[in-house]
Amino acid sequence: GEAKSGYFNEMGGCIPAGRIARPADIAPAYLYLMQNEFMTGETVHIDGGQRLV
């Protein structure tokens, strides 16, 4: 409810993108990895720039 929404807003403020990832942010990378049969063992960081901080 409201407490959960406040938590996500607070955490989003700590991320350079300014918000928590949505499924639509993650899905394109997932689809790319699943469609590319030649790619194996890769880690893709979809974190709104958090790793850069």
N, CA and C atoms as an extended XYZ file, in Angstrom:
159
Properties=species:S:1:pos:R:3:atomname:S:1:resname:S:1:resid:I:1 pbc="F F F"
N         0.811       -1.172        0.000 N   GLY     1
C         0.000        0.000        0.000 CA  GLY     1
C         0.859        1.242        0.000 C   GLY     1
N         0.483        2.166        0.833 N   GLU     2
C         1.149        3.463        0.881 CA  GLU     2
C         2.580        3.354        1.394 C   GLU     2
N         2.813        2.506        2.391 N   ALA     3
C         4.168        2.321        2.925 CA  ALA     3
C         5.094        1.749        1.859 C   ALA     3
N         4.597        0.800        1.088 N   LYS     4
C         5.394        0.189        0.021 CA  LYS     4
C         5.725        1.222       -1.056 C   LYS     4
N         4.752        2.041       -1.414 N   SER     5
C         4.966        3.088       -2.408 CA  SER     5
C         6.020        4.084       -1.925 C   SER     5
N         5.954        4.457       -0.651 N   GLY     6
C         6.943        5.367       -0.086 CA  GLY     6
C         8.339        4.776       -0.110 C   GLY     6
N         8.430        3.482        0.161 N   TYR     7
C         9.721        2.794        0.128 CA  TYR     7
C        10.316        2.851       -1.274 C   TYR     7
N         9.512        2.533       -2.280 N   PHE     8
C        10.011        2.542       -3.655 CA  PHE     8
C        10.403        3.950       -4.092 C   PHE     8
N         9.647        4.947       -3.688 N   ASN     9
C        10.002        6.323       -4.020 CA  ASN     9
C        11.314        6.723       -3.355 C   ASN     9
N        11.493        6.333       -2.096 N   GLU    10
C        12.727        6.645       -1.374 CA  GLU    10
C        13.925        5.953       -2.020 C   GLU    10
N        13.780        4.677       -2.334 N   MET    11
C        14.875        3.934       -2.959 CA  MET    11
C        15.181        4.473       -4.353 C   MET    11
N        14.156        4.866       -5.078 N   GLY    12
C        14.356        5.426       -6.409 CA  GLY    12
C        15.185        6.693       -6.383 C   GLY    12
N        15.086        7.451       -5.292 N   GLY    13
C        15.874        8.666       -5.165 CA  GLY    13
C        17.365        8.402       -5.038 C   GLY    13
N        17.751        7.187       -4.707 N   CYS    14
C        19.160        6.811       -4.566 CA  CYS    14
C        19.761        6.320       -5.882 C   CYS    14
N        18.946        6.193       -6.904 N   ILE    15
C        19.378        5.655       -8.197 CA  ILE    15
C        19.493        6.813       -9.186 C   ILE    15
N        20.584        6.895       -9.968 N   PRO    16
C        20.732        7.992      -10.920 CA  PRO    16
C        19.537        8.177      -11.860 C   PRO    16
N        18.867        7.094      -12.237 N   ALA    17
C        17.695        7.214      -13.113 CA  ALA    17
C        16.511        7.834      -12.378 C   ALA    17
N        16.561        7.863      -11.046 N   GLY    18
C        15.533        8.511      -10.256 CA  GLY    18
C        14.321        7.664       -9.926 C   GLY    18
N        14.370        6.375      -10.248 N   ARG    19
C        13.234        5.500       -9.957 CA  ARG    19
C        13.680        4.048       -9.990 C   ARG    19
N        12.838        3.192       -9.418 N   ILE    20
C        13.053        1.749       -9.446 CA  ILE    20
C        12.689        1.238      -10.839 C   ILE    20
N        13.382        0.222      -11.305 N   ALA    21
C        13.102       -0.343      -12.631 CA  ALA    21
C        11.691       -0.894      -12.716 C   ALA    21
N        11.130       -0.747      -13.892 N   ARG    22
C         9.818       -1.320      -14.205 CA  ARG    22
C        10.040       -2.551      -15.077 C   ARG    22
N         9.067       -3.439      -15.144 N   PRO    23
C         9.213       -4.608      -16.024 CA  PRO    23
C         9.569       -4.220      -17.461 C   PRO    23
N         9.031       -3.105      -17.942 N   ALA    24
C         9.327       -2.657      -19.306 CA  ALA    24
C        10.789       -2.244      -19.474 C   ALA    24
N        11.476       -1.938      -18.380 N   ASP    25
C        12.900       -1.607      -18.443 CA  ASP    25
C        13.749       -2.868      -18.563 C   ASP    25
N        13.275       -3.946      -17.994 N   ILE    26
C        14.039       -5.187      -17.913 CA  ILE    26
C        13.759       -6.117      -19.088 C   ILE    26
N        12.536       -6.131      -19.564 N   ALA    27
C        12.112       -7.080      -20.597 CA  ALA    27
C        12.948       -7.040      -21.876 C   ALA    27
N        13.310       -5.873      -22.433 N   PRO    28
C        14.095       -5.891      -23.672 CA  PRO    28
C        15.444       -6.601      -23.524 C   PRO    28
N        16.117       -6.406      -22.402 N   ALA    29
C        17.399       -7.088      -22.191 CA  ALA    29
C        17.194       -8.586      -22.057 C   ALA    29
N        16.168       -8.980      -21.345 N   TYR    30
C        15.855      -10.404      -21.192 CA  TYR    30
C        15.583      -11.032      -22.555 C   TYR    30
N        14.765      -10.375      -23.355 N   LEU    31
C        14.442      -10.914      -24.679 CA  LEU    31
C        15.689      -11.023      -25.553 C   LEU    31
N        16.546      -10.011      -25.489 N   TYR    32
C        17.787      -10.058      -26.266 CA  TYR    32
C        18.635      -11.264      -25.864 C   TYR    32
N        18.789      -11.470      -24.568 N   LEU    33
C        19.603      -12.588      -24.094 CA  LEU    33
C        18.997      -13.934      -24.474 C   LEU    33
N        17.693      -14.032      -24.461 N   MET    34
C        17.030      -15.297      -24.791 CA  MET    34
C        17.045      -15.579      -26.294 C   MET    34
N        17.076      -14.526      -27.112 N   GLN    35
C        17.046      -14.701      -28.561 CA  GLN    35
C        18.430      -14.925      -29.153 C   GLN    35
N        19.474      -14.540      -28.449 N   ASN    36
C        20.831      -14.659      -28.957 CA  ASN    36
C        21.420      -15.987      -28.487 C   ASN    36
N        21.386      -16.984      -29.349 N   GLU    37
C        21.856      -18.325      -28.986 CA  GLU    37
C        23.369      -18.395      -28.799 C   GLU    37
N        24.094      -17.439      -29.321 N   PHE    38
C        25.549      -17.486      -29.245 CA  PHE    38
C        26.087      -16.867      -27.955 C   PHE    38
N        25.286      -16.099      -27.271 N   MET    39
C        25.716      -15.462      -26.026 CA  MET    39
C        25.484      -16.418      -24.863 C   MET    39
N        26.522      -16.602      -24.052 N   THR    40
C        26.402      -17.471      -22.878 CA  THR    40
C        27.103      -16.819      -21.693 C   THR    40
N        26.563      -17.011      -20.521 N   GLY    41
C        27.228      -16.611      -19.286 CA  GLY    41
C        27.452      -15.133      -19.104 C   GLY    41
N        26.619      -14.298      -19.641 N   GLU    42
C        26.799      -12.856      -19.529 CA  GLU    42
C        25.960      -12.303      -18.382 C   GLU    42
N        26.488      -11.284      -17.723 N   THR    43
C        25.736      -10.563      -16.705 CA  THR    43
C        25.414       -9.180      -17.245 C   THR    43
N        24.159       -8.832      -17.263 N   VAL    44
C        23.722       -7.518      -17.729 CA  VAL    44
C        23.135       -6.787      -16.524 C   VAL    44
N        23.678       -5.638      -16.226 N   HIS    45
C        23.220       -4.860      -15.071 CA  HIS    45
C        22.189       -3.836      -15.541 C   HIS    45
N        20.964       -4.055      -15.162 N   ILE    46
C        19.870       -3.144      -15.496 CA  ILE    46
C        19.473       -2.486      -14.184 C   ILE    46
N        20.203       -1.419      -13.843 N   ASP    47
C        20.049       -0.849      -12.502 CA  ASP    47
C        19.905        0.668      -12.498 C   ASP    47
N        19.580        1.249      -13.634 N   GLY    48
C        19.366        2.692      -13.676 CA  GLY    48
C        20.612        3.505      -13.383 C   GLY    48
N        21.780        2.918      -13.564 N   GLY    49
C        23.040        3.606      -13.327 CA  GLY    49
C        23.597        3.439      -11.926 C   GLY    49
N        22.976        2.635      -11.102 N   GLN    50
C        23.412        2.467       -9.710 CA  GLN    50
C        24.856        1.982       -9.610 C   GLN    50
N        25.296        1.131      -10.511 N   ARG    51
C        26.678        0.623      -10.468 CA  ARG    51
C        27.695        1.729      -10.732 C   ARG    51
N        27.272        2.818      -11.330 N   LEU    52
C        28.179        3.924      -11.628 CA  LEU    52
C        28.422        4.823      -10.422 C   LEU    52
N        27.560        4.713       -9.426 N   VAL    53
C        27.654        5.601       -8.253 CA  VAL    53
C        28.733        5.113       -7.324 C   VAL    53
